[in-house]
């Protein structure tokens, strides 16, 4: 039996549902591990912090308050995935540059904060 693993998503910020478009990416903000090597081989690894984020595009259908969106802070942002998981970003803030385009009415969005995966 095949399970749905991709496709339809839903994005909310502070309880408001937005028109999510295309492919969204996220990072839970866990430390990134990288190798430490010397001339004699592998010595171990180091960990560097990463920022948790949810990133993608919204369609502005004309009723979206863009100023409120791009100045958002201390927000709860959720990304509900097609596989049943939810990425929850607490204490989130809008971290994008606010760039939109007129071809399809898109606005690039990026939220950063503290993330967790809910199954």
Secondary structure as UniProt FT lines:
FT   STRAND          10..13
FT   TURN            14..15
FT   STRAND          16..18
FT   STRAND          20..27
FT   STRAND          32..38
FT   TURN            39..40
FT   STRAND          41..48
FT   STRAND          52..59
FT   HELIX           66..70
FT   STRAND          75..80
FT   TURN            82..83
FT   STRAND          86..94
FT   STRAND          100..101
FT   TURN            102..105
FT   STRAND          106..118
//
